[in-house]
Amino acid sequence: MPLFITIRFLDILDILLVAILLYQVYRLIKGTIAFNIVIGLFSLYLLWVIVKALNMQLLGSIMGQFIGVGVLALIIVFHPEIRKFLVFIGTNYNLNRIFSLDKLFGTHRERSFPGSTIEVLTDVSFSMAKSKTGALIVIAGTSDLTEQIRTGETLNADMSSSLLRTIFFKNTPLHDGAVIIKDDKIISAGCILPLTQRDLDQTFGLRHRAAIGITENTDAVTIVISEERGTVSFAHSGEIIRQITRETLYHLLEENIQKSAK
């Protein structure tokens, strides 16, 4: 009697969900040391399967004990990637808005970011680029960035082109750190940002790596002015666009900031 494989709609949905999950995990670990670790663990697992198939009891027993504690080892080894994945889910799929957690706890408030601020950021960025003044400006989205804000000097000042230029002037003590802007306010300066762990081109300096790093774990966007080249770059969602024009920066700011403010 012939056997037929019955495929339900839920089976197809199950395969699609697993494929999406694996793809998102790949996106998070590609270009990092974690990707090599995954390849190594997968190779070790295949070796264990072969050992079991060949009935090599001693080696199979030793490797079986190692595989048995594999879940705990994975949590320890991939702690940063797991954290990044959970932040990615919460940020990109707007779970906070879906479940209305801000409204539930009474912390919801409308965010404002006028077009004049985008104009100021665009002008000051290319003004500093012309004078080859290195700068790293972070524009917060829905993420609080509390950890990063605490590493710098609290300002809570109104947006000002002259203030930004003063902060990043080479002789000031805050010029090496990042400025964090939130709700049209310069919240903090001289902030320390997490560096991306991805394997990037050697031409990327610490400012560019920090710009990418903060956007990998949050929905913030960053503007980077290169001190060596006098160019402007823009980073969001863990990706960076280098050597952009004034018009491109304006449109990128308008698109990303206004989108997160809705």
N, C-alpha and C positions, 0 to 999 in steps of 0.2 A: 504494500500500500504506500503510495508516494507521500512524502512529508512536505508540508508547506509551511513556510515561515510567515507568521502573522505579524505585520508591522502596524502598530496603532499610532494615532496622532501624538499621543503622549511620548511614545518612543522617539519619534522624530524631534519633538520638542526637547526631550532629554538630551539627545545628541547635540542639538544646536546650542543649548545652554552650556554644556560641557566644553564645546568648541569655543564659545565666546569667553568662558572663564579661562581656558588655557591660553587664548590669544591675549587677554588682558594681563595675565601673569607674565607671558613672554614680553609684552611691551614694557613691563616694569623692570624686568631683570636683564633685558638685552643691553649689551655694552658694559655690564658690570661684572664684578668678580663672582657674583651669585650665579650667573649663567654657567660659568665653568664648573661651579660646585654642583649644579643640577646635572650637568653632563656626567660628572664623575660619579654621582650617586646613582644615576640611571645605569651607567656601565657596571657599577658594583652589583646592582640588583639583577642585571642580566647574567652576570657571572654566577650569582647565587642560584638562579634558576637552572643554569647549565650544570652546576655542581649537584643540585638535587636530582636532576634528570639522570646524571651518571652515578647516582647513589654513593657519592663520596661522603661518608657519614661524619668523619671527624671535621673536615673542612666545612661541610654543610652545617654542622652543629655550631661551630664558631661564628660563621657568617650569619646564621639564623639568630643568634643572640644579639648580634650587632643590628640586624634588621629590626628586631623586636623593639629596640629603644629608638628606632629611627624617627618616629614622630616627635619625641621630645628633643632629639638632636636637631631636627629641622626647625623647630620653634626657636631654639637658641641661636642657631646659625643664621636663620633668615628673619630674625627679629626686625631689622630695619625695613626689609622688603614687605613683611606682613603688615607693619604699621603703615607703610606707604600705600599698600593695596587697600586697607580699610579707609584711609583718608581719601583715596581716589574714588571709592564707592560713595562715600558720604558727600564728597564735593561735586563730582560730575553728575550724579543722579539726583542731587538736591533733596536728599532724604529729610533734611531739616525743614524744608518748605513743604514737602509732601505731608509730613506728620504734624506740621504747624507747631513745632516745639517752642519756637520763640513766643508765639502767641499764648501757648499753654502756660509758660512760666512768666509771662508778662514782660519779656525782654525785647519784643519786636518793635522796631522803629524804622521808619523810612530812611533810606540812605540817599544822600544828595551829592552830586558831583557835577557842578555846572560846566558848560562849555568853555567858559572863561579860564577855568583851571587847566583844561586840556590845552588851551592856547598858550598859557603860561609855561606849562611843562614842555611843550614843543619848542617854544622860543628859547627857554633857558638851556635846554639840552643842546641845541645847535650853537648857542652862544658859547657854552663851555667847550663844545667840540672844536670850535674855531680857535680857541685859545689853548687847546689840548689840556684841558682841566679834567682829570679823571673823576668819574662820579658813578654812583650806583643808587638809583632811586626805585623804591618799592612802592607800588600802589596796591593797597590791600583790597581784597574783595569781601566775601562773606566770612572768610577766616579771620580770627581775631589777631593772630600773630603775636600773642601775649609773650611767648617765650623769647622771640626775637626783640620785641620792644624793650624788654627788661635788660637786655645786654647793652643798651645805649643810654644816652642822656635824654630824659623826657623834656620835650619842648611844649607840645600842645599849642603851637603857634599857627596863625593864619597863613595861608598859602602866599608866598612872596618870592618873586624871581630873585630879588637882591639877597634874601635870606639864604636861598639855596646856593647861590654863587658864593656867599660868605662861608657857608658850611664846608664846601668842597675846595675852598682856596687852600693852596698847598701848605701854607704855614699854620693853619688852624689844627687843633688837636683832634677834630672829628672828621677830617677829610678822608681818612682811610676806610671808615665804616660806611654803612648804608643808611640812607634816610628812608623812613617809613611814613607814607602819607595815607591817611584814612579819613573819609568823610570831609574832604576839602581842608584838612588840617595836617600840618607837619607834626606828627605825633612824637617821633624820636629820631635822634641822629647818632652816628657813630655805632650803629648796630652791627652785630656779628651774625652772619647768615650761614646756614649749612651748605657745604660744598657738594656738588653732585659727585656721585661715585662712578659715573659712567666713564668709559674710556674715550676721551675726546682728543681732538687734534691738539698738538703741542702749541699752536698759536693762541689757544684760549688761556687767558690769564686768570688770576684768582677772582677778579670782579665778575668775569663772564661765568666762571664755574659757580660762584655764589648766586648769580642771577638765575641760572638754570636750576640750581639746587632748591631755592625757595619756591620756585614755581612747580617743582615736581611733587611737593607735598601739600601745597595750598593752591587756592584759586587766584593768588596774587599775580600781578604782572610787573615786570621790571624794565627799567631803561638803564642801559650801560653806555657810558662815554669812555672811550679808550684814551688813556693818557699818551700812549705811544703813537697811535695812528690818527687821533682826532676824529674817529668815526663814532656813529651812534648805532646801537643794537637794541633789539626789543625781544624779551623772553616771556613766554607764557606756556602753560601746560607742559613744562619740561623741554620745550623746544626754543631755539633762539634764531632770530633773523638778523643777520649782520649787515652793516654798512647800508642802512636804509636812508631814504631821503626825508626831508621835512614833511612832505605831503603824506608819505607812507606812515610815518610815526603818528601824525595827527589822526589818520583813519584807523590805525591799529588801536590807539588809545580810545578813540570814540567807540569803536566796535566792542572792545573787551570790557572797558569800564562801565559803559552804559548798560551792557548786557547783564553784568553782575549786579548792577544796582536795581534792576527790575524786581 
